[in-house]
Amino acid sequence: MGSKHWAVVGGGMLGLTLAFRLSQKGHKVTVLEADQELGGLAGTWEIGGIRWDKHYHVMLLSDVHLRNLLHDLELEQEVSWVETKTGFYCGGRFLSMSSVWEFLTFPVLKWWERMRLGGTIFMISRVRNWHRLEKLTVEKWLKRWSGEIVWQKIWRPLLRAKLGESYTKTSAVFIWAHTQRMYKARSRRHGRETFGYVHGGYARILNRLAEVLKQRGAEVIVGAGVSEAVVGGGGRIVVRLDNGVRREFDRVVYTVPAPIIAATCLGLSSEERSGFNNIEYLGIVCSSVLLKKPLSEYYITNITDEEVPFTGVIELTAVVDKNELGGLSLVYLPKYTMDEEELSRESDEKVKERCLSTLERMYPKFSRKDVVDFKVSRARYLMALPTLCYSEYLPNMETSIPGVWAVNSAQILKGNLNVNETIQVVETALNKIFENYQVQKSGTRSKLKGWLRRSWRLFLGRGRKLLSWRL
Ligand SMILES: Cc1cc2nc3c(=O)[nH]c(=O)nc-3n(C[C@H](O)[C@H](O)[C@H](O)COP(=O)(O)OP(=O)(O)OC[C@H]3O[C@@H](n4cnc5c(N)ncnc54)[C@H](O)[C@@H]3O)c2cc1C
């Protein structure tokens, strides 16, 4: 494929990585991002005068795709790795579940329940054919292996912490992918979870991506929401922005959530449009609390008490060096939900009040006087929910409109949402894109060759006839 001008719609980690890889292949790229800043879910903001991620982000030693990208961006040396602890908040007390021993002696469960829990985790780790798990709800599958009590005491609270009430619609692929990832997070040496982060957080990664894109001659435009894309004259794609600007490109790749593709990409077939619209998305209300003192020693505290208004406590500074955050502690309080109303019902002030009063109840040493800053982030489209038989209904990356591609995190089939999986989607997409154009090109080439061969034979035949007539 000769050099083309590509528009990448969406400047999140997926869009920026895709733009970077296209520019490495010699293409001209324009990134169109609706927001005033790049990054999407991995975006950053100022909290207490410090720039850090709006949502908690860590990486695993096994995140090879992300680590390759960091290597290419010359940031791999900037990663720190830290062993962490995981806690449980059950019935008003904190319990550690950070090692195999703590797991085997977990006091909330009787010994035979622990055996069933361990057996279920072992079973999950042995599953290779994940397609079979798509046909069962996660609830049904876990109850089958762990039994009702372990389901009620462990699995259900954990699933609610990750999915809100939408766990009821989720297939068993979710827990399979989650367990595989958590297995990989454990260090070989101590069996503890080990997480990494880049010094400076995602601001550093995003700035570097923007920098290398510009060095490669790519355009990166923020405040450029795409309101429609339509095929114009000569097969070029006309993109209209929210601000009325009109641009033309050879190819367009959408990296935004599926319902936005359905709404803005004109000319999709009705099947494709409903395919995109039928993908169900989980949303999030995620509070960030910047504190003078840490809350606990755990990176993640899973909450099994249902009346708590957030589904986990993520103490980022159990992983990230406090000096990165001016010596302060950064804690995230996420609440995952699909309920549109729940996402917007409460004002930031109300969310703050409920979160702080709950922290007072949970942590006796916590004081409001220690709160330096509190911010609330809301995202409607966080993760495509792996519903039953999800992979069978997913629209193709290559749309029916020539030159228009739909490459987003909804294409993650064997994993849950994280940046590593997101980058893997980019790699799969690039293979498909270039294979596709290679086939088209070799198709055109073989047509041309056939035509030349036929013309040559015709010419020779006529020549021979002419020659024999002359003779
Ligand atoms: C609370 C939370 C915790 C997480 N923790 C981790 C973690 O620990 N480790 C990890 O690896 N990952 C984590 N993730 C996941 C990670 O953030 C995502 O995998 C990644 O950011 C997804 O990137 P994306 O580009 O696919 O999507 P997005 O970030 O959603 O990007 C899409 C972009 O498109 C833009 N856009 C939308 N509509 C338009 C339009 N019409 N025109 C132009 N642009 C448009 C949006 O503004 C956005 O910037 C976490 C996410 C959250 C929310």
The ligand as a Gaussian input file, in Angstrom:
#p B3LYP/6-31G(d) Opt

LIG

0 1
 C      -10.796000       3.334000      36.659000
 C       -9.918000       2.750000      35.601000
 C       -8.825000       2.002000      35.972000
 C       -7.996000       1.426000      35.004000
 N       -6.891000       0.746000      35.426000
 C       -6.032000       0.280000      34.503000
 C       -4.811000      -0.313000      34.923000
 O       -4.494000      -0.405000      36.094000
 N       -3.987000      -0.801000      33.958000
 C       -4.292000      -0.712000      32.634000
 O       -3.490000      -1.175000      31.812000
 N       -5.447000      -0.150000      32.217000
 C       -6.314000       0.348000      33.106000
 N       -7.470000       0.965000      32.694000
 C       -7.881000       0.852000      31.280000
 C       -7.252000       1.874000      30.343000
 O       -7.483000       3.166000      30.812000
 C       -7.877000       1.652000      28.958000
 O       -7.564000       0.340000      28.509000
 C       -7.385000       2.616000      27.876000
 O       -7.204000       3.905000      28.366000
 C       -8.402000       2.600000      26.733000
 O       -7.977000       3.462000      25.712000
 P       -8.840000       3.682000      24.390000
 O       -8.073000       4.590000      23.514000
 O       -9.267000       2.390000      23.849000
 O      -10.202000       4.359000      24.849000
 P      -10.500000       5.815000      25.437000
 O       -9.503000       6.145000      26.468000
 O      -11.937000       5.805000      25.833000
 O      -10.268000       6.796000      24.205000
 C      -11.259000       7.159000      23.289000
 C      -11.015000       8.617000      22.930000
 O      -11.922000       8.994000      21.898000
 C      -12.347000      10.317000      22.156000
 N      -13.613000      10.543000      21.418000
 C      -14.861000      10.116000      21.746000
 N      -15.759000      10.516000      20.810000
 C      -15.055000      11.188000      19.870000
 C      -15.414000      11.833000      18.634000
 N      -16.682000      11.857000      18.197000
 N      -14.424000      12.420000      17.935000
 C      -13.135000      12.394000      18.339000
 N      -12.751000      11.812000      19.502000
 C      -13.694000      11.218000      20.250000
 C      -12.478000      10.374000      23.646000
 O      -12.465000      11.699000      24.116000
 C      -11.256000       9.562000      24.088000
 O      -10.124000      10.376000      24.265000
 C       -8.305000       1.575000      33.625000
 C       -9.404000       2.336000      33.253000
 C      -10.201000       2.944000      34.215000
 C      -11.342000       3.816000      33.796000

